Amino acid sequence: MSKLYLVPTPIGNLEDMTFRAINVLKDVDLILAEDTRTSGKLLKHFEISTPMKSHHMHNEHKTIDRIIQKLKSGDIIALISDAGTPAISDPGFLLTRACVENGIAVECLPGATAFVPALVNSGLPNDKFVFEGFLPVKKGRQTRLKFLAEETRTMIFYESPHKLVKTLSSFMTYFGEDRQVSVSRELSKLYEETIRGTAKEVTQHFENKPPKGEIVIIVEGNK
């Protein structure tokens, strides 16, 4: 029976890889990886020798039909991203949708994703939240921020380190300087850090101490 597995991979600490994820990657016919060089190191570490092919945002539109045909022929395929759960700000949605449309079984394993630990350790309400991922780079950014200024649920954003201060400054402009913010970086890694405070305080912190690594921003909703 053909199936597509969506397999989370560690966001930093390799000990976060589950036994089930390792077994699935060993048993499938093919692994689709966002970056075969990055994933190659992971597979080597866990002694996984399954064949691997590239599947990323620049080629996924062109490769989906071929992958669907392989699945229809009976292959069992796993999709992994560079880190975390596929389709969460990474490739995966288009292939999953195509499988659903073609009646092909899809199963997503539970596992690592960056925004959950960042949300939980932020100290901000997590009973209701909205995941925004990366804000638009240019077109639509201002419109989105104006819309989110009225959002009452806790908001989750991904950001690159060199854009963090600019994004935090935008939060001050549209949400107010006193809005509570939590910034987590390098989650599960040696230099994991979470900085909490008002938008102004957190912005000043990173102006004085430029950040490195992967970043998740948690923002308090409008009261």
WOCORUR-V453547 format. One record per run of one state. SS is the DSSP state (alpha for helix, beta for strand, coil for the rest). FROM is the first residue (numbers start at 1). TO is the last residue. If there is no record, write none. Layout:
((SS FROM TO) (SS FROM TO))
This chain:
((coil 1 2) (beta 3 6) (coil 7 8) (beta 9 9) (coil 10 13) (alpha 14 16) (coil 17 18) (alpha 19 27) (coil 28 29) (beta 30 33) (coil 34 35) (alpha 36 45) (coil 46 51) (beta 52 54) (coil 55 59) (alpha 60 72) (coil 73 75) (beta 76 80) (coil 81 83) (beta 84 84) (coil 85 92) (alpha 93 101) (coil 102 104) (beta 105 108) (coil 109 113) (alpha 114 120) (coil 121 128) (beta 129 133) (coil 134 140) (alpha 141 148) (coil 149 153) (beta 154 159) (coil 160 160) (alpha 161 175) (coil 176 179) (beta 180 185) (coil 186 192) (beta 193 198) (alpha 199 208) (coil 209 214) (beta 215 219) (coil 220 223))
